[in-house]
């Protein structure tokens, strides 16, 4: 058996270990709840990256674990499948989930973005959206990009049946264009520069600002209001820091992306996003428009009326942290 001094030493070591753990991870010591947030490696969710980099979760007494996915569609599937309680997703995947009767609540519209482009090659001779008729267009189906293409086609007097859609991952668009597998592509902004680099002098694009994509924070069936509210408080603090020091925020976002984002892209595009968690009448109208399109184009069965979609907005957590941000009724 150890002697008295050994016992004292062991007890002292245990106390010091406990104190060290508490100081290095105050949330864990306090027994704060854990929440898993599924997201993708894109700028719409920059406040989430910043909150992680600055450890803002601890001040709100919550332990957040981030899971990164290639698209918001994949992040949404993680929420619906129970692998995450909250998700950072695009507006179209959220609408699709609502129309198919999934248990999903939209708790905030985190950011807005409206710089969309058709990427193509000079030898394809596409200088207007009307010239997309009969072309092969690559895009990641089931994401916001699909709805962006629908609006682009409509601006040229075309319908979805007037083109051949090729389902590709976002990062496959540059190579597919280079090989000539597709005539044009619509992808996430993080791949605009990669496409330009891949095609070199053959690169061409058509810009489109007729669609405002929204990055939403959604809650799945296992999310609780207290934890969701705590996450939103941290994201509001992150937004304040992003506004106060954009350069530092860009560095934080870049660091947290673990190589998924490049500095040139972050510097160029983060200022294009409008950040502030809101629930607005404009969001609700857009959800209605997208639901109507999804019903007609994809045959989705759920209700598309205002009342049904309003029921998908869960305003309690955001109202608790920023009442002025909730303007939809």
N, C-alpha and C positions, 0 to 999 in steps of 0.2 A: 504494500500500500504506500502511496506517496506520503511524505511527511507534511507537517503543517505549512512549511514555507512553499512546498510544491502545490499544495491545495490553494493557498492564497494566490500563487502565480497563475494557476489555471483559471481561477475565478476572475482575476484582473484581466487576463487575456480575453476571456469571454466577454467581459464588460466592454473592453476596448474595441473588440470586433463588432459588437452590437452598435456602439456609438459611431464607429467608422462607417458601417453600412447605412445607418440612419442619416449621417451627414452627406454621404455620396449619393443616396437615393431616398430623399425625404418622402416621396410619394409611397414607395414600397413600405417604409417604416410606418407610415400612417395607415396602411391598409386601404389605400384608395383604389377604386374600381379600375379594372383594365378594359380598354375598348380597342378593338381592331378596326383599322380604317383601310379599306381597299381603294387604291387609286392607280393612275397611270402616269407615265413619265412625261407629262406635258404641262405647259405653263398655266393652264386654267386653274390648277390646284396649287399655285405657288404659295398661298398662305399656309397650306398644310406643311409644305417643305420648310417654310420659315419657322413655323411653330415647333417643328422637330429640331431644327438647327439651334434655336434659342432655348430649347427645353421649356417652352411656355406651358406645357401640359401640367407640370408640377404645381405651378401657382394656382391652377384651377382644381387641384386635388383629383387628378385623373392620370392614369398611365395609358398612353396611347402607343399602339404598335402599328406601324405602317407596313402594308403589303403592296408591292408594285406589280402592275400588270401592263401588258402591251397596249391595251385599249380600255376605254371606259366601259365598253360592252363586257369585257372580261372581268373588270372590277365589279360590275353589277351582278354578274353571275356568281361571284364570290359572296356577295351580300345575300342574294336569294338562296344560295346553297348553304348558308349558315357559317361560312368560313370567316365572315367579317360582320360586324354590327352596323357599320357606316360605310358609305362608298362615295367616292368623288367621280361622277359620271357625266356623260353628255345628256342633253335634253332628249334626243331621239330614243336612246336605249331606255330611259325612264318612261317615256310615253308608251313604248312597246310593251314594257313590263306591266304598266297600268292596264292597257287594253287586253292583255291576256290574263288578267285577274290575279296577278302576283301580289303578295303582301309587301307593299312598298309605300313609304311616305317621303315626300319631298320636303326637307326642312329648311333649305336655303338655296338661293341662286348665288353662287360664290363669285362668278366673274362672267364677263361678256367679251366676245371677240368677233370681228366682222371682216377679216382680211382673207378671203378665200380665192383660190386660183385653180383653173384648169391648166395642168402641165402637159405640154405636148412637144413635138419636134417641128422644126422649120420645114422639113420635107413633107409633112402631112398637110400643109396649107390650111390650117385651121386658124382663121383670123376673126371669127365671130361664133357665138354660141349656136347660131342656126346651122353652121357647117359641121356640127357634131352628128347630124343625121347619118345613120348607118355605120358609125364608127364603133370601135372596140374601146371601152373605157374601163380602166382598172380602178378599183376602190375597195376599202374594207367595208363590206356590207354589214348592216346592223349598227353602224355608228352614225354620228352627226353628218359625216361626209356624204352619206347616201342621200340625206335630205337636202344638203347643199347642192348636190348634182341635180336633184329634181327641180330646184328653183332656177338653177342655171339653164336647164333645158327649157323650162317654161318661159324664161326671158327671151329665148330664141324661137319661141313658138313650137317647141317640140314636147313630146311626152316620153315617159320612160321606155315605152315600146319602140321608140324610134332609134334606140341605140342598143348595143350589145354590152351588157355589164359583165365584167370579169372580176370575180371576188379575189382580192389580193390583200395580204397584210400590208400595213402602212409602209414598212421598210422595203417591200418588194417592188414598189412603183418605179423607182429610178432604173433598176436593172431591166424591168419588163419593157420600159420605154426604149432603153438602149438597144435591146434585142429586137425591137419591133413587134413584140407580142401584143402590144396594145397601141392604139393611136393617140390616146390621151389618158391622163390619170388625175384623180382627185385624192389627195392624201392630207395628213396632218401638217401643219406649218413647219414642224421640226424637220421635215424631209424636203422642203422647198430647195434649200441650198444644196443638199446632197444630189438632188435631181439636176440642178444647174451644173454642178461639178461633173457629174457623170456624163451628161450630154455635151458639155462644152459649147462649141459654136452652133450646135444643132438645137439648143434649148430655146423654147418659146413658151409663152404663157398668156392666159386671158384672166384678168382680175375680175373679181365679183364681190360686191359689198352689199348685196341684197339679202343676206342672211346673217343674223346675229346668233352665233352659237353660244350656248350657256353651259357653264360647268356647274353642276348641281351637287349639293350634299344630300344624300338620300339615306334613310334609315330602314333597316330590315326588321323582320319580326322579333328579333332578340334585343333590339336597341331599347334602352330606357330613356325617358325624358331627362332625368337628372344628369346622366352621363352625356347625352347629346347636348344639353345646355352647357355643360362644362367645356366640351369640345368647341362649341361656338364662341364661348368667351375667349378661349385661347386663340381662335382664328381672328376674332376682332382685334385682339392685341397684336397679332401678327400683321394684320392689315394696317394698323397704326404705324408699326415699325417700317413696313414696306413703303408707306407714303413718306415717312420722315427721312428715310435714308435708302432710296431706291438702289443705289450702287451696292450697298452692303447686303440688301435683300437679294439682289441678283447673284452675288457671290454665295450666299447661303443656299439658294435654290440650286445653283450649279453643284455645290458640294454634296447636297443631299441626293442629287440624282444619280450619284455613283457612276458617272460616265455616260448615262443615257442621254444627257443633253450636252451641247457644245456651247462654249462661251460666246461665240459670235451670234448664235441663234438667240440665246438668252438676252444678250445685250440689245439685240435688234427688236425682239418681239415682246418681251415682258412689258415695255411701255405701251404697247398697243392694246393690252388687256385693260378692261375697266374692272377694278376689284372693289367689291363691298357686298357682304352677305345681305340679300334682300328677298322679299316675297312680294311681287308687284303684279298689278293688273296686266302689264306688258308680258310678263312671264306666262300668266294664265292664258292670255290670248294666243301666244305662240304655241303653248301646249295644245290648245284647241285646233290650231291650224295644222300642226303636225299629226294630231290624232286623226283629223279628217283625211289627210294625205295617206296615212298608214292604213286606214280603213279601206280607201279606194284602191291604193296601189298594191297592198299586201294582203287584203282580205281579213284584217284582224277584227275580232268579233266584239270587243268591248264598247261600252258607251263613250261617245265623243262629245257629249254636251257639256256646257259650262259647269253645271252643278256637279256632275260626276268627277270632272277633273279638279274642281275646287276642293272636293273631298279628299283628293290626294295630297293637298298642301297641308302640312302639319305645322302650324304657326306657333304653337306653344313655346318651344325652346327659343326661337329667335325673338319672340315678343318679350320673353323674360330678360334677354340681354340687350336688346336694342328695339324698343317698341316702334320707333319712327321708321325702321326698316321694313315694317310690315304694312303695306298700303293696299293690299288686295282684300276684298270683302265678298 
